[in-house]
Amino acid sequence: MRRGEEKRQSWCRDCFAEANGRNYQRNHEREKARLLAQTMRNRTENRLRMISFLQEHPCVDCSESDIVVLEFDHLSGKTADVATLIADARRLFEPADDIEPVAVENLD
């Protein structure tokens, strides 16, 4: 199904990938610029989401709220570094989904 629509796509995955590949080849510079802009938008949005998360979650030990001195203490299996999750601009970062359970702690 297409995003937000209740009907199915009219092309199979292989045909869709082939058409996208031809479009990319014909419009290489435009597509490259579009993808770079999208990457920068997603990274900016990911950073803003992380800042918001830290502002809403002070240190669990001392209640420090200065985000410059806060760090994450992973309480269970760590899947990736937070910086990697933020820089992964292919998708938007969801702190509650991507890093829970964690405790925010003061570096000092």
Buried (B, 14 or more C-beta within 10 A) or exposed (E): EEEEEEEEEEEEEEEEEEEEEEEEEEEEEEBEEEEEEEBEEBBEBBEEBBEEBBEEBBBEEEEBBEBEEBEBEEEEEEEEEBEEBBBBBEEEBEBEEBBEEBEBBBEE
